[in-house]
Each structure stands twice: as C-alpha cells, then as structure tokens.
Amino acid sequence: MVWEIAAGRFIDPFWFSSPLRIVTHLIQWTREGALFGHLMVTLRETFLGYLLGSAAGILTFFITFYATFSGLRAVKPAYKEIARVVGASERQIFLKMNLPAASPWIVFALKVGVPFSLIGAIIGEFMAASRGLGYMIQFNTNQFDTTGAASEVLVLMVCVMLFNGAVNRLECYVLRWRPRAPAAPARELG
C-alpha cells in the first residue's frame, strides 16, 4: 500500500513503477500471449543449459559430479563388506547403499545447479537473444520502461520460487527414507 501511494507522489514512476502498473502490465502481457512465449524460451534454455552443462563438463557438471562422488564415498567400506558377506551383489550394494547415501548430495547439486542454469539463460538472453525473459528485461530497460522491466523480474522471481519448490518436493520424495530430525526439547522459562 505504501509503495503504491509513494510511486506516484514521492517517487517518480520513471525510476520506480507502482504495483498496480506492474500487475496491469502483466495482465496485458498475458492477454497478448507474449508472456508464455518468452517464458517458454527461457525455461527451454534453462533446462537445455543444465543438461548440456552437465554433459559438456562446465560448472553444473562439476557441481553434480563432485556432490555425487562425495555421497558415494560417504558409504563406509566396512558396510559394503558386510553386505557382501550376507550375499548382496554389486548391483544391490549400489542400489540399496550407495545410491541412497549419494542422494542427499545429488539433491544438493540440483539445488545449486538449477539456479545457475537459469542465471546462465537470463545472461545469455541479455547479451544475444530476440526472445525470452532476459531479452524482455533488457529491452524494457533500454526503453526506460520500469513497469515492463519490473513485471518481467516479478515473473522471473515466481519461476525461481517454483523451481525451488519443485526441487524441495523432489528432495522430500528422494530422501523419504531418512529419519526426520527430532524436535528440539522445550526449554523451561524461568
């Protein structure tokens, strides 16, 4: 409320837009169909960037590889020997011991790697693109359209929140075998 009041009276809209203008711009942008077109371009670049980055050996690969490697090394060799003694095959040891031990590390790598991929897509669109959220932020900034730029940043923020929510849900599913941390004991006041 304060922001809306201040945007027209105390703050020049040229420098900082009002929430109502931003929402109006988003509604108009959605009705025109431009929002989803640019959003799909950015999401496609983000996912391809993550996959290609993981395969090509750049930052996301190193994050994922070293996190997974650390998780696999976390299994004590004595536990593997015990599993072999009771007749577990190497496949069973991998699926029942190594993979669960590495899963927290893999999820951690996803939590770090996915935002890097989104940042990479946005920066790439800033520099050399004709579509995507990064392109639209850059375009509106060059046109001194703070309402347009702020609305695209808002869409980007919602995307990041959805990515984080999806990775958190994946983490809960993948790590469902882990015991939950016990609640801290209540302290007496006094």
One Martini backbone bead per residue (centre of mass of N, CA, C, O) as a GRO file, in nm:
protein
  190
    1MET     BB    1   0.059   0.062  -0.022
    2VAL     BB    2   0.298   0.253   0.008
    3TRP     BB    3   0.411   0.206  -0.271
    4GLU     BB    4   0.168   0.311  -0.432
    5ILE     BB    5   0.168   0.598  -0.315
    6ALA     BB    6   0.474   0.671  -0.372
    7ALA     BB    7   0.499   0.628  -0.689
    8GLY     BB    8   0.343   0.913  -0.765
    9ARG     BB    9   0.441   1.128  -0.538
   10PHE     BB   10   0.760   1.059  -0.441
   11ILE     BB   11   0.803   0.872  -0.693
   12ASP     BB   12   0.923   0.842  -0.994
   13PRO     BB   13   0.806   0.632  -1.246
   14PHE     BB   14   1.071   0.628  -1.405
   15TRP     BB   15   1.226   0.473  -1.160
   16PHE     BB   16   0.945   0.364  -1.017
   17SER     BB   17   0.698   0.152  -1.005
   18SER     BB   18   0.385   0.036  -0.960
   19PRO     BB   19   0.196  -0.231  -0.875
   20LEU     BB   20  -0.045  -0.175  -1.061
   21ARG     BB   21   0.120  -0.148  -1.324
   22ILE     BB   22   0.245  -0.427  -1.315
   23VAL     BB   23  -0.017  -0.592  -1.321
   24THR     BB   24  -0.128  -0.469  -1.580
   25HIS     BB   25   0.108  -0.559  -1.758
   26LEU     BB   26   0.076  -0.865  -1.709
   27ILE     BB   27  -0.209  -0.891  -1.819
   28GLN     BB   28  -0.149  -0.785  -2.102
   29TRP     BB   29   0.081  -0.986  -2.167
   30THR     BB   30  -0.102  -1.236  -2.140
   31ARG     BB   31  -0.324  -1.167  -2.350
   32GLU     BB   32  -0.111  -1.150  -2.592
   33GLY     BB   33   0.103  -1.409  -2.530
   34ALA     BB   34   0.403  -1.323  -2.455
   35LEU     BB   35   0.476  -1.451  -2.187
   36PHE     BB   36   0.483  -1.759  -2.269
   37GLY     BB   37   0.689  -1.738  -2.493
   38HIS     BB   38   0.927  -1.625  -2.322
   39LEU     BB   39   0.917  -1.837  -2.098
   40MET     BB   40   0.974  -2.090  -2.273
   41VAL     BB   41   1.250  -2.005  -2.369
   42THR     BB   42   1.385  -1.988  -2.089
   43LEU     BB   43   1.321  -2.278  -1.994
   44ARG     BB   44   1.462  -2.424  -2.224
   45GLU     BB   45   1.744  -2.299  -2.171
   46THR     BB   46   1.773  -2.401  -1.884
   47PHE     BB   47   1.751  -2.711  -1.934
   48LEU     BB   48   1.965  -2.728  -2.156
   49GLY     BB   49   2.191  -2.603  -1.987
   50TYR     BB   50   2.197  -2.823  -1.775
   51LEU     BB   51   2.243  -3.068  -1.958
   52LEU     BB   52   2.490  -2.959  -2.118
   53GLY     BB   53   2.657  -2.884  -1.870
   54SER     BB   54   2.675  -3.175  -1.764
   55ALA     BB   55   2.799  -3.300  -2.031
   56ALA     BB   56   3.041  -3.081  -2.097
   57GLY     BB   57   3.188  -2.975  -1.812
   58ILE     BB   58   3.077  -2.764  -1.645
   59LEU     BB   59   2.962  -2.642  -1.361
   60THR     BB   60   2.721  -2.843  -1.323
   61PHE     BB   61   2.894  -3.092  -1.341
   62PHE     BB   62   3.081  -3.044  -1.100
   63ILE     BB   63   2.865  -3.029  -0.891
   64THR     BB   64   2.737  -3.307  -0.944
   65PHE     BB   65   2.985  -3.487  -0.937
   66TYR     BB   66   3.105  -3.413  -0.653
   67ALA     BB   67   2.853  -3.473  -0.492
   68THR     BB   68   2.823  -3.769  -0.575
   69PHE     BB   69   3.104  -3.862  -0.495
   70SER     BB   70   3.076  -3.791  -0.196
   71GLY     BB   71   2.834  -3.979  -0.143
   72LEU     BB   72   2.976  -4.246  -0.226
   73ARG     BB   73   3.211  -4.210  -0.009
   74ALA     BB   74   3.028  -4.221   0.257
   75VAL     BB   75   3.051  -4.515   0.236
   76LYS     BB   76   3.153  -4.757   0.420
   77PRO     BB   77   3.342  -5.033   0.357
   78ALA     BB   78   3.229  -5.213   0.583
   79TYR     BB   79   2.936  -5.218   0.478
   80LYS     BB   80   2.998  -5.356   0.212
   81GLU     BB   81   3.118  -5.613   0.332
   82ILE     BB   82   2.867  -5.702   0.482
   83ALA     BB   83   2.689  -5.727   0.231
   84ARG     BB   84   2.865  -5.945   0.094
   85VAL     BB   85   2.847  -6.160   0.317
   86VAL     BB   86   2.514  -6.172   0.281
   87GLY     BB   87   2.494  -6.164  -0.062
   88ALA     BB   88   2.542  -5.905  -0.208
   89SER     BB   89   2.541  -5.739  -0.483
   90GLU     BB   90   2.662  -5.477  -0.655
   91ARG     BB   91   2.386  -5.374  -0.731
   92GLN     BB   92   2.262  -5.375  -0.445
   93ILE     BB   93   2.470  -5.188  -0.320
   94PHE     BB   94   2.409  -4.950  -0.500
   95LEU     BB   95   2.091  -4.930  -0.454
   96LYS     BB   96   2.096  -4.964  -0.116
   97MET     BB   97   2.360  -4.768  -0.051
   98ASN     BB   98   2.488  -4.562  -0.248
   99LEU     BB   99   2.243  -4.404  -0.352
  100PRO     BB  100   2.126  -4.310  -0.080
  101ALA     BB  101   2.395  -4.167   0.008
  102ALA     BB  102   2.394  -3.969  -0.255
  103SER     BB  103   2.116  -3.816  -0.266
  104PRO     BB  104   2.174  -3.556  -0.101
  105TRP     BB  105   2.396  -3.459  -0.299
  106ILE     BB  106   2.228  -3.447  -0.556
  107VAL     BB  107   2.018  -3.246  -0.452
  108PHE     BB  108   2.220  -3.025  -0.395
  109ALA     BB  109   2.312  -2.994  -0.689
  110LEU     BB  110   2.036  -2.903  -0.791
  111LYS     BB  111   2.007  -2.650  -0.606
  112VAL     BB  112   2.258  -2.519  -0.753
  113GLY     BB  113   2.234  -2.573  -1.070
  114VAL     BB  114   1.959  -2.452  -1.157
  115PRO     BB  115   2.014  -2.148  -1.100
  116PHE     BB  116   2.258  -2.131  -1.290
  117SER     BB  117   2.095  -2.190  -1.547
  118LEU     BB  118   1.908  -1.946  -1.528
  119ILE     BB  119   2.126  -1.733  -1.527
  120GLY     BB  120   2.248  -1.814  -1.799
  121ALA     BB  121   1.995  -1.758  -1.968
  122ILE     BB  122   1.961  -1.458  -1.898
  123ILE     BB  123   2.239  -1.360  -1.988
  124GLY     BB  124   2.213  -1.459  -2.278
  125GLU     BB  125   1.962  -1.276  -2.336
  126PHE     BB  126   2.097  -1.008  -2.286
  127MET     BB  127   2.320  -1.040  -2.519
  128ALA     BB  128   2.173  -1.276  -2.739
  129ALA     BB  129   1.846  -1.196  -2.814
  130SER     BB  130   1.475  -1.216  -2.919
  131ARG     BB  131   1.402  -1.391  -2.661
  132GLY     BB  132   1.278  -1.374  -2.347
  133LEU     BB  133   1.318  -1.251  -2.033
  134GLY     BB  134   1.594  -1.119  -2.066
  135TYR     BB  135   1.522  -0.961  -2.317
  136MET     BB  136   1.283  -0.800  -2.191
  137ILE     BB  137   1.442  -0.662  -1.972
  138GLN     BB  138   1.642  -0.522  -2.162
  139PHE     BB  139   1.439  -0.378  -2.342
  140ASN     BB  140   1.290  -0.214  -2.116
  141THR     BB  141   1.542  -0.075  -2.011
  142ASN     BB  142   1.616   0.069  -2.283
  143GLN     BB  143   1.311   0.213  -2.274
  144PHE     BB  144   1.244   0.307  -1.979
  145ASP     BB  145   1.060   0.050  -1.863
  146THR     BB  146   0.990  -0.023  -1.543
  147THR     BB  147   0.734  -0.189  -1.559
  148GLY     BB  148   0.832  -0.411  -1.749
  149ALA     BB  149   1.084  -0.496  -1.591
  150ALA     BB  150   0.941  -0.562  -1.321
  151SER     BB  151   0.750  -0.782  -1.436
  152GLU     BB  152   0.976  -0.975  -1.531
  153VAL     BB  153   1.108  -1.010  -1.255
  154LEU     BB  154   0.858  -1.133  -1.125
  155VAL     BB  155   0.846  -1.382  -1.305
  156LEU     BB  156   1.127  -1.481  -1.229
  157MET     BB  157   1.068  -1.516  -0.928
  158VAL     BB  158   0.847  -1.729  -0.962
  159CYS     BB  159   1.026  -1.937  -1.100
  160VAL     BB  160   1.223  -1.978  -0.868
  161MET     BB  161   1.012  -2.069  -0.663
  162LEU     BB  162   0.920  -2.319  -0.829
  163PHE     BB  163   1.192  -2.459  -0.843
  164ASN     BB  164   1.235  -2.484  -0.539
  165GLY     BB  165   0.975  -2.645  -0.486
  166ALA     BB  166   1.045  -2.886  -0.669
  167VAL     BB  167   1.312  -2.964  -0.530
  168ASN     BB  168   1.188  -3.003  -0.247
  169ARG     BB  169   0.996  -3.232  -0.331
  170LEU     BB  170   1.214  -3.417  -0.435
  171GLU     BB  171   1.363  -3.439  -0.169
  172CYS     BB  172   1.133  -3.566  -0.006
  173TYR     BB  173   1.114  -3.817  -0.186
  174VAL     BB  174   1.414  -3.919  -0.195
  175LEU     BB  175   1.438  -3.870   0.144
  176ARG     BB  176   1.217  -4.056   0.293
  177TRP     BB  177   1.419  -4.256   0.452
  178ARG     BB  178   1.485  -4.041   0.635
  179PRO     BB  179   1.505  -3.930   0.931
  180ARG     BB  180   1.373  -3.718   1.130
  181ALA     BB  181   1.422  -3.460   1.310
  182PRO     BB  182   1.412  -3.392   1.617
  183ALA     BB  183   1.266  -3.218   1.834
  184ALA     BB  184   1.313  -2.974   2.031
  185PRO     BB  185   1.333  -2.921   2.342
  186ALA     BB  186   1.174  -2.784   2.584
  187ARG     BB  187   1.200  -2.488   2.752
  188GLU     BB  188   1.236  -2.339   3.043
  189LEU     BB  189   1.101  -2.085   3.210
  190GLY     BB  190   1.306  -1.881   3.449
   0.00000   0.00000   0.00000
